[in-house]
Amino acid sequence: MTEERNIRFTSIMGFILACLICVLALSACGESAQASDGSSDDTSGDPFTAPAEIELSSFNTATATGSNSASIDTSSASKGYVGAAATSSSRLKLQVTKDGQSMHYDMPSDGTPIIVPLDMGSGTYTIAVMQNTSGSRYVELYSTGVNAQLESEQAPYLVPNIFCNYDASSAVVAKAQELTRDAKNEGDALRLIYSWIEHNVVYDNAKAEQLSGKSGYIPNPDETLQTQKASPAKSLLATFHLMGYITLGTWFGSMAAGRRFRSP
């Protein structure tokens, strides 16, 4: 396995710790996995060797375009994501539209950029920063289009984004590297992480009650690791059928929090 592939694989380790937690809490609370000791006897995949760095995402102000105090960076569309930032005294949302389907993301009003995945496949997207006027009404501040030809169908789930944010100094990254230190192959690495979550993380019933009937909740990976309590994501199970494949695990995070933002 090449160094570039190793970097991509290790990039998702931080995601997996937070993301598989939701899966286990909602769908496998009482079930145990086979070979939960992380043995590679019945796992497969390319040989796993952890590289020294992980792949990150960024908002590039030099390539961003915009107006009305709103800017959008589409320079990394092929990598599966775009960034946006804006300042306003009103509530802001980022709208991502492709083939008549739209997703909406809350934006900070202080100019802090957000990174969102282009998770509807390759093709032409329209990205728009929207400002609240009253009630549920919004007006467009700025929009731009991008023809995104993804490097791979897994690209949107291989870097940090609004749904699962981390960096090289995050606790989940360090924990993932610790758990996979002796992994023999990719399947072995995933099993080691799965097994640790299964035996160390419990469902957070208090937070489930607190968030009942509410939307917009986004898990914090490091908080989950610290408390060892899995926060709920009500739409997770309902969205499993939308994916025809299982990547190395990163899509769980965006599916858990993101699909509920999709417009009817």
Residue pairs with C-beta under 8 A, 6 or more apart in sequence:
1 9
1 46
1 47
1 48
1 49
3 51
5 46
6 48
6 49
6 50
6 51
7 51
7 53
7 54
7 55
8 55
8 158
9 48
9 186
9 189
9 248
10 50
10 51
10 54
10 176
10 177
11 54
11 55
11 56
11 158
11 159
12 157
12 158
12 247
12 248
12 249
12 250
13 54
13 172
13 173
13 176
13 177
13 180
13 189
13 193
14 54
14 160
14 164
14 166
14 170
14 172
14 173
14 176
14 221
15 157
15 164
15 166
15 221
15 249
15 250
15 252
15 253
16 176
16 190
16 193
16 248
16 249
16 250
16 252
17 172
17 175
17 176
17 193
17 197
17 221
17 224
17 225
18 164
18 172
18 219
18 220
18 221
18 224
18 225
18 253
19 164
19 249
19 250
19 251
19 252
19 253
19 256
20 193
20 194
20 197
20 249
20 252
21 197
21 201
21 219
21 224
21 230
21 231
22 219
22 230
22 231
22 232
22 233
22 236
22 252
22 253
22 256
23 236
23 252
24 194
24 197
24 198
24 201
24 230
25 201
25 202
25 203
25 204
25 230
25 232
26 203
26 232
26 233
26 236
26 237
27 237
28 198
29 203
32 198
33 191
33 194
33 195
33 198
34 42
35 41
35 42
35 43
35 191
36 191
36 194
36 195
36 198
36 199
37 195
38 182
38 183
38 188
38 191
38 192
38 195
39 188
39 191
40 183
40 184
40 185
40 187
40 188
40 191
43 184
43 185
43 186
43 187
43 188
43 190
43 191
44 185
44 186
44 187
45 185
45 186
45 187
45 188
46 185
46 186
47 184
47 185
48 180
48 183
48 184
48 185
48 186
48 188
48 189
50 177
50 180
50 181
53 168
54 168
54 173
55 158
55 159
56 159
56 160
56 167
56 168
57 76
57 79
57 81
57 83
57 115
57 159
57 160
57 161
58 76
58 83
58 115
59 73
59 83
59 84
59 85
59 113
59 115
60 73
60 75
60 76
60 83
61 71
61 73
63 73
63 74
63 75
64 71
64 72
64 73
64 75
64 83
64 85
65 71
65 72
65 144
66 72
66 86
66 129
66 142
67 141
67 142
68 141
68 142
69 86
69 87
69 88
69 141
70 84
70 85
70 86
70 129
70 141
70 142
71 84
71 85
71 86
71 142
72 82
72 83
72 84
72 127
72 129
72 142
72 143
72 144
73 82
73 83
73 84
73 113
74 82
74 127
74 144
74 146
74 148
76 82
76 83
77 118
77 125
77 146
77 147
77 148
77 149
78 148
78 149
78 150
78 151
78 155
79 150
79 151
79 155
79 158
79 159
80 117
80 118
80 119
80 148
80 150
80 151
80 154
80 155
80 156
80 157
80 158
80 159
81 115
81 116
81 117
81 118
81 156
81 159
81 161
82 96
82 115
82 116
82 118
82 125
82 127
82 146
83 113
83 114
83 115
83 116
84 94
84 107
84 113
84 114
84 116
84 127
84 129
85 107
85 108
85 111
85 112
85 113
85 114
86 92
86 107
86 109
86 111
86 129
86 131
86 141
86 142
87 109
87 110
87 111
88 109
88 131
88 141
89 109
90 109
90 131
90 132
90 133
91 106
91 109
91 131
91 132
92 106
92 107
92 108
92 109
92 129
92 130
92 131
92 132
92 141
93 104
93 105
93 106
93 107
93 129
93 130
93 132
93 138
94 104
94 105
94 107
94 114
94 116
94 127
94 128
94 129
94 130
95 102
95 103
95 104
95 126
95 127
95 128
95 129
95 130
96 102
96 103
96 104
96 105
96 116
96 118
96 120
96 125
96 126
96 127
97 103
97 125
97 126
97 127
97 128
98 118
98 120
98 121
98 123
98 124
98 125
98 126
99 120
99 123
101 120
101 262
101 263
102 262
102 263
103 116
103 119
103 120
103 258
103 261
103 262
103 263
104 130
104 261
104 263
105 114
105 116
105 162
105 261
106 216
107 114
107 129
108 114
114 162
115 159
115 160
115 161
115 162
115 165
116 161
116 162
117 156
117 157
117 161
117 163
117 254
117 258
118 125
118 148
118 150
118 156
119 156
119 157
119 251
119 254
119 258
121 150
121 153
122 148
122 149
122 150
123 147
123 148
124 145
124 146
124 147
124 148
125 145
125 146
125 147
125 148
126 143
126 144
126 145
127 143
127 144
127 145
127 146
128 140
128 141
128 142
128 143
128 144
129 140
129 141
129 142
129 143
130 138
130 139
130 140
130 141
131 138
131 139
131 140
131 141
132 138
133 139
150 156
153 245
154 247
154 248
154 250
154 251
156 251
156 254
157 247
157 250
157 251
157 253
157 254
158 250
160 166
160 167
161 254
162 218
163 218
163 219
163 253
163 254
163 256
163 257
163 258
164 219
164 221
164 250
164 253
164 254
164 257
165 220
165 221
166 172
166 173
166 221
166 222
167 173
170 221
170 222
171 221
171 222
171 225
171 226
172 221
172 222
172 224
172 225
175 225
176 193
179 189
179 192
179 193
179 196
180 189
180 192
180 193
182 192
183 189
183 192
186 248
190 248
190 249
193 249
200 228
201 224
201 228
201 229
201 230
202 228
202 229
202 230
203 229
203 230
203 232
204 227
204 229
204 230
204 231
204 232
207 229
207 231
207 232
208 231
208 232
211 217
211 231
211 232
215 260
215 261
217 231
217 232
217 233
217 257
218 257
219 231
219 233
219 253
219 256
219 257
221 253
224 230
224 231
233 256
233 257
234 260
235 255
235 256
235 259
235 260
236 252
236 255
236 256
238 259
239 255
239 259
240 255
242 255
242 259
243 251
243 255
